[in-house]
Amino acid sequence: MSEITPAIVAEHGLSPDEYERVLHALGRAPNLTELGIFSVMWSEHCSYKSSRIHLKKLPTTAPWVICGPGENAGVIDIGDGDAAIFKMESHNHPSYIEPYQGAATGVGGILRDVFTMGARPVANMNALRFGDPAHPKMRHLISGVVAGIGGYGNCVGVPTVGGETNFDPAYNGNILVNAMTVGVAKTDKIFYSAAAGIGNPVVYVGSKTGRDGIHGATMASADFGEDSEEKRPTVQVGDPFTEKLLIEACLELMASDAIVAIQDMGAAGLTSSSVEMASKGGVGIKLVMDQVPCRETGMTPYEMMLSESQERMLMVLKPGREAEAEAIFHKWELDFAVIGEVTDTGRMELVWKGDVVADIPLGPLADDAPLYDRPAMSREEYKAWAQVKPLGEVPESTDIAGDLMKLMASPHLASRRWIWEQYDSQVGGDTIQKSGGDAALVRVHGTTKALAITTDCTPRYCYADPYEGGKQAIAEAYRNISAVGATPLAVTNCLNFANPQRPEIMAQIVGCLEGMSDACRALDFPIVSGNVSLYNESKATGGGSAILPTPAIGAVGLMPDWSKSAAIGLKDEGETLLLIGHTKGHVGQSLWLDVCHGRREGEAPPVDLAVERRLGETLRQLIGEGIVSAVHDCSDGGAAVAMAEMALAGSMGFTMTVVPQVANPAAMLFGEDQGRAVVATRDPERVQALANAAELFTIPVGVTGGDAIVFDLVDRGGEQRVGLADLRTAHEAFLPTLMQA
């Protein structure tokens, strides 16, 4: 056995103090296999050692929550014996190193998290953050990530129905690829991961184990240096066709009662799956490494335990059911092997060639893993550190048409059609609304019900004020679900931050989580699953130092009758456009100030959670009563951009009269006040009456019709026109031009 030196310990990502804990846990020095197991289980990616203490503050329960955080995915009751199972997860570092496989295996991993609980996946989403489009590496990253997501999702037969894509120089050296999957199961056929039954067989199914992905979890728990290319072997390689077979085989076996527990092999592969299953069940586990199916010769127990080869699952079966299960997996042309058994020792024991090559108590690996309460700046200290410029004098622009064209053509707001047209959004035949609206809508097969799904986050708000930014991310998700007519039910998240050992970064983490927590409580919108991705920063040449704080939110809502849903496209001429919600012209941190005037300054917009709740309830009532024909929430770019997006979606223009009493038309039209939405209706009096009853300010802002957007600036030079054809050309041009350059 090779001696464990301080250099080897450091290579495994363990601090000297953590290595001392290993020595104490074992009562002796570990061998290399044991050190590797501790290293991945104690990595940030697997243990959440810097965030667990704060994650406990999040609200996670509600009458409709069947299973909250702690399992592979969250589970909510959607009525009629049906459950929605969903989760969001990161694959950031792998996607920067090898964008196609990094993104593809991110999709594969999140699919397994969902179907391992018994659900058939029905929809994929993604939330992508890229750097400056002019950065020399960005075209390569965008192309690879989008192709990887499409290549995997399209082949496995699950529709990709929406998501979001942002650009900011802060992501130059560390892009973000967050994948979300939603599945549907019967409430009486949900599967969990806690192993049980002393002597029960532990079974390996799926693909063979290779050397790809070794130390993937450790790599994902460190920032990037100059050697990111050298980390390419830590990126997993995916096979969506095998994943499709694995889904069908698992669901077929799940139709029986043979499975006691099941866990996918994700980050840290066989190590994390076996440790989590045994520790959750309060039992021990013994694995015979000679039985692990390997596709490469001479693999050692160290490599087998740390490999992150894809499309693999671990199960505990009822005794005597092995042959039945084996027949199913062989029918689907997948490997099946009994590799161990459940024990009563509370330990992980690995045997290879007749020798015990690892013997570790499970407590220190899982529940008793390191937990840090890292120092964090106060809100005042953070504000001083962030150096967000106070809002200076607001420009009094009156070129509304010019500003709208500039905003709609910018990387921030330009059409993402080039991206989502590469995704199969219709496979399965249940997609009702896809990319381009406020939320995707996917029918629960064979019913009138539909699930509304959205992803949201505004990182520039989170940087300027982590607390308000965290609130806003939840509030916008709630608003988007409500804007299609669905009732928001629950949230998953992907918390992307930089190095938690920096007090300013911990201030971002703590602030965003506090804001999210307050918003979830106020909106009755619990968090049922999620993922934490830290150390998202780069020292590589051309890269920024740290990403913007990006707590990406994935949300799911329920619509009892999908035929009553709303979309954003204008439908009929002569309808009144009404803006619901109070407008003060908040331009701090707005895209208008940034894109049109080159200034990113001022406070993030405040979020009134009581208003957000009343707005969501009112929108659902308006949609349910059928008195609005189109609905769109106001977010990036304010009301003018929301209305322009409605016009483009419906290929119908509108005329807006801007009265002289409005002191600064651009600030009012492009300001990013929260808690607002635009609706189109033939019954404005009824809409205003319902909104007023909910104590929401309402004002007519336009009349639909024509092939242009017309701003009539009374006493300020009259009409300004933007032809829809010209606007569409500008809006659609950015990504195709970038990717063909």
Secondary structure in CASP SS format (residue, H / E / C, confidence):
PFRMAT SS
TARGET T0000
AUTHOR 0000-0000-0000
METHOD secondary structure of the structure
MODEL  1
M C 1.00
S C 1.00
E C 1.00
I C 1.00
T C 1.00
P H 1.00
A H 1.00
I H 1.00
V H 1.00
A H 1.00
E H 1.00
H C 1.00
G C 1.00
L C 1.00
S C 1.00
P H 1.00
D H 1.00
E H 1.00
Y H 1.00
E H 1.00
R H 1.00
V H 1.00
L H 1.00
H H 1.00
A H 1.00
L H 1.00
G C 1.00
R C 1.00
A C 1.00
P C 1.00
N C 1.00
L H 1.00
T H 1.00
E H 1.00
L H 1.00
G H 1.00
I H 1.00
F H 1.00
S H 1.00
V H 1.00
M H 1.00
W C 1.00
S C 1.00
E H 1.00
H H 1.00
C H 1.00
S H 1.00
Y C 1.00
K C 1.00
S C 1.00
S C 1.00
R H 1.00
I H 1.00
H H 1.00
L H 1.00
K C 1.00
K C 1.00
L C 1.00
P C 1.00
T C 1.00
T C 1.00
A C 1.00
P C 1.00
W C 1.00
V E 1.00
I E 1.00
C E 1.00
G C 1.00
P C 1.00
G C 1.00
E C 1.00
N C 1.00
A C 1.00
G E 1.00
V E 1.00
I E 1.00
D E 1.00
I C 1.00
G C 1.00
D C 1.00
G C 1.00
D E 1.00
A E 1.00
A E 1.00
I E 1.00
F E 1.00
K E 1.00
M E 1.00
E E 1.00
S E 1.00
H C 1.00
N H 1.00
H H 1.00
P H 1.00
S H 1.00
Y H 1.00
I H 1.00
E C 1.00
P H 1.00
Y H 1.00
Q H 1.00
G H 1.00
A H 1.00
A H 1.00
T H 1.00
G H 1.00
V H 1.00
G H 1.00
G H 1.00
I H 1.00
L H 1.00
R H 1.00
D H 1.00
V H 1.00
F H 1.00
T C 1.00
M C 1.00
G C 1.00
A C 1.00
R E 1.00
P E 1.00
V E 1.00
A E 1.00
N E 1.00
M E 1.00
N E 1.00
A E 1.00
L E 1.00
R E 1.00
F E 1.00
G C 1.00
D C 1.00
P C 1.00
A C 1.00
H C 1.00
P C 1.00
K C 1.00
M H 1.00
R H 1.00
H H 1.00
L H 1.00
I H 1.00
S H 1.00
G H 1.00
V H 1.00
V H 1.00
A H 1.00
G H 1.00
I H 1.00
G H 1.00
G H 1.00
Y H 1.00
G H 1.00
N H 1.00
C H 1.00
V H 1.00
G C 1.00
V C 1.00
P C 1.00
T E 1.00
V E 1.00
G E 1.00
G E 1.00
E E 1.00
T E 1.00
N E 1.00
F E 1.00
D C 1.00
P H 1.00
A H 1.00
Y H 1.00
N C 1.00
G C 1.00
N C 1.00
I C 1.00
L E 1.00
V E 1.00
N E 1.00
A E 1.00
M E 1.00
T E 1.00
V E 1.00
G E 1.00
V E 1.00
A E 1.00
K E 1.00
T C 1.00
D C 1.00
K C 1.00
I C 1.00
F C 1.00
Y C 1.00
S C 1.00
A C 1.00
A C 1.00
A C 1.00
G C 1.00
I C 1.00
G C 1.00
N C 1.00
P E 1.00
V E 1.00
V E 1.00
Y E 1.00
V E 1.00
G E 1.00
S C 1.00
K C 1.00
T E 1.00
G C 1.00
R C 1.00
D C 1.00
G C 1.00
I C 1.00
H C 1.00
G H 1.00
A H 1.00
T H 1.00
M H 1.00
A C 1.00
S C 1.00
A C 1.00
D C 1.00
F E 1.00
G C 1.00
E C 1.00
D C 1.00
S H 1.00
E H 1.00
E H 1.00
K H 1.00
R H 1.00
P H 1.00
T H 1.00
V C 1.00
Q C 1.00
V C 1.00
G C 1.00
D C 1.00
P H 1.00
F H 1.00
T H 1.00
E H 1.00
K H 1.00
L H 1.00
L H 1.00
I H 1.00
E H 1.00
A H 1.00
C H 1.00
L H 1.00
E H 1.00
L H 1.00
M H 1.00
A C 1.00
S C 1.00
D C 1.00
A C 1.00
I E 1.00
V E 1.00
A E 1.00
I E 1.00
Q E 1.00
D E 1.00
M C 1.00
G C 1.00
A C 1.00
A C 1.00
G H 1.00
L H 1.00
T H 1.00
S H 1.00
S H 1.00
S H 1.00
V H 1.00
E H 1.00
M H 1.00
A H 1.00
S H 1.00
K H 1.00
G H 1.00
G C 1.00
V C 1.00
G E 1.00
I E 1.00
K E 1.00
L E 1.00
V E 1.00
M H 1.00
D H 1.00
Q H 1.00
V C 1.00
P C 1.00
C E 1.00
R C 1.00
E C 1.00
T C 1.00
G C 1.00
M C 1.00
T C 1.00
P H 1.00
Y H 1.00
E H 1.00
M H 1.00
M H 1.00
L H 1.00
S C 1.00
E C 1.00
S C 1.00
Q C 1.00
E C 1.00
R E 1.00
M E 1.00
L E 1.00
M E 1.00
V E 1.00
L E 1.00
K C 1.00
P C 1.00
G C 1.00
R C 1.00
E H 1.00
A H 1.00
E H 1.00
A H 1.00
E H 1.00
A H 1.00
I H 1.00
F H 1.00
H H 1.00
K H 1.00
W C 1.00
E C 1.00
L C 1.00
D E 1.00
F E 1.00
A E 1.00
V E 1.00
I E 1.00
G E 1.00
E E 1.00
V E 1.00
T E 1.00
D C 1.00
T C 1.00
G C 1.00
R E 1.00
M E 1.00
E E 1.00
L E 1.00
V E 1.00
W E 1.00
K C 1.00
G C 1.00
D E 1.00
V E 1.00
V E 1.00
A E 1.00
D E 1.00
I E 1.00
P E 1.00
L H 1.00
G H 1.00
P H 1.00
L H 1.00
A C 1.00
D C 1.00
D C 1.00
A C 1.00
P C 1.00
L C 1.00
Y C 1.00
D C 1.00
R C 1.00
P C 1.00
A C 1.00
M C 1.00
S C 1.00
R H 1.00
E H 1.00
E H 1.00
Y H 1.00
K H 1.00
A H 1.00
W H 1.00
A H 1.00
Q C 1.00
V C 1.00
K C 1.00
P C 1.00
L C 1.00
G C 1.00
E C 1.00
V C 1.00
P C 1.00
E C 1.00
S C 1.00
T C 1.00
D C 1.00
I H 1.00
A H 1.00
G H 1.00
D H 1.00
L H 1.00
M H 1.00
K H 1.00
L H 1.00
M H 1.00
A H 1.00
S C 1.00
P C 1.00
H C 1.00
L C 1.00
A C 1.00
S C 1.00
R C 1.00
R H 1.00
W H 1.00
I H 1.00
W H 1.00
E C 1.00
Q C 1.00
Y C 1.00
D C 1.00
S C 1.00
Q C 1.00
V C 1.00
G C 1.00
G C 1.00
D C 1.00
T E 1.00
I E 1.00
Q E 1.00
K C 1.00
S C 1.00
G C 1.00
G C 1.00
D C 1.00
A C 1.00
A E 1.00
L E 1.00
V E 1.00
R E 1.00
V C 1.00
H C 1.00
G C 1.00
T C 1.00
T C 1.00
K C 1.00
A E 1.00
L E 1.00
A E 1.00
I E 1.00
T E 1.00
T E 1.00
D E 1.00
C C 1.00
T C 1.00
P H 1.00
R H 1.00
Y H 1.00
C H 1.00
Y H 1.00
A H 1.00
D C 1.00
P H 1.00
Y H 1.00
E H 1.00
G H 1.00
G H 1.00
K H 1.00
Q H 1.00
A H 1.00
I H 1.00
A H 1.00
E H 1.00
A H 1.00
Y H 1.00
R H 1.00
N H 1.00
I H 1.00
S H 1.00
A H 1.00
V C 1.00
G C 1.00
A C 1.00
T E 1.00
P E 1.00
L E 1.00
A E 1.00
V E 1.00
T E 1.00
N E 1.00
C E 1.00
L E 1.00
N E 1.00
F C 1.00
A C 1.00
N C 1.00
P C 1.00
Q C 1.00
R C 1.00
P H 1.00
E H 1.00
I H 1.00
M H 1.00
A H 1.00
Q H 1.00
I H 1.00
V H 1.00
G H 1.00
C H 1.00
L H 1.00
E H 1.00
G H 1.00
M H 1.00
S H 1.00
D H 1.00
A H 1.00
C H 1.00
R H 1.00
A H 1.00
L H 1.00
D C 1.00
F C 1.00
P C 1.00
I E 1.00
V E 1.00
S E 1.00
G E 1.00
N E 1.00
V E 1.00
S E 1.00
L C 1.00
Y C 1.00
N C 1.00
E E 1.00
S E 1.00
K C 1.00
A C 1.00
T C 1.00
G C 1.00
G C 1.00
G C 1.00
S C 1.00
A E 1.00
I C 1.00
L C 1.00
P C 1.00
T E 1.00
P E 1.00
A E 1.00
I E 1.00
G E 1.00
A E 1.00
V E 1.00
G E 1.00
L E 1.00
M E 1.00
P C 1.00
D C 1.00
W H 1.00
S H 1.00
K H 1.00
S C 1.00
A C 1.00
A C 1.00
I C 1.00
G C 1.00
L C 1.00
K C 1.00
D C 1.00
E C 1.00
G C 1.00
E C 1.00
T E 1.00
L E 1.00
L E 1.00
L E 1.00
I E 1.00
G C 1.00
H C 1.00
T C 1.00
K C 1.00
G C 1.00
H C 1.00
V C 1.00
G C 1.00
Q C 1.00
S C 1.00
L H 1.00
W H 1.00
L H 1.00
D H 1.00
V H 1.00
C H 1.00
H H 1.00
G C 1.00
R C 1.00
R C 1.00
E C 1.00
G C 1.00
E C 1.00
A C 1.00
P C 1.00
P C 1.00
V C 1.00
D C 1.00
L H 1.00
A H 1.00
V H 1.00
E H 1.00
R H 1.00
R H 1.00
L H 1.00
G H 1.00
E H 1.00
T H 1.00
L H 1.00
R H 1.00
Q H 1.00
L H 1.00
I H 1.00
G H 1.00
E C 1.00
G C 1.00
I C 1.00
V C 1.00
S C 1.00
A E 1.00
V E 1.00
H E 1.00
D E 1.00
C C 1.00
S C 1.00
D C 1.00
G C 1.00
G H 1.00
A H 1.00
A H 1.00
V H 1.00
A H 1.00
M H 1.00
A H 1.00
E H 1.00
M H 1.00
A H 1.00
L H 1.00
A H 1.00
G H 1.00
S C 1.00
M C 1.00
G C 1.00
F E 1.00
T E 1.00
M E 1.00
T E 1.00
V E 1.00
V C 1.00
P C 1.00
Q C 1.00
V C 1.00
A C 1.00
N C 1.00
P H 1.00
A H 1.00
A H 1.00
M H 1.00
L H 1.00
F H 1.00
G C 1.00
E C 1.00
D C 1.00
Q C 1.00
G C 1.00
R C 1.00
A E 1.00
V E 1.00
V E 1.00
A E 1.00
T E 1.00
R C 1.00
D C 1.00
P H 1.00
E H 1.00
R H 1.00
V H 1.00
Q H 1.00
A H 1.00
L H 1.00
A H 1.00
N H 1.00
A H 1.00
A C 1.00
E C 1.00
L C 1.00
F C 1.00
T E 1.00
I E 1.00
P E 1.00
V E 1.00
G E 1.00
V E 1.00
T E 1.00
G C 1.00
G C 1.00
D C 1.00
A E 1.00
I E 1.00
V E 1.00
F E 1.00
D E 1.00
L E 1.00
V C 1.00
D C 1.00
R C 1.00
G C 1.00
G E 1.00
E E 1.00
Q E 1.00
R E 1.00
V E 1.00
G E 1.00
L H 1.00
A H 1.00
D H 1.00
L H 1.00
R H 1.00
T H 1.00
A H 1.00
H H 1.00
E H 1.00
A H 1.00
F H 1.00
L H 1.00
P H 1.00
T H 1.00
L H 1.00
M H 1.00
Q H 1.00
A C 1.00
END
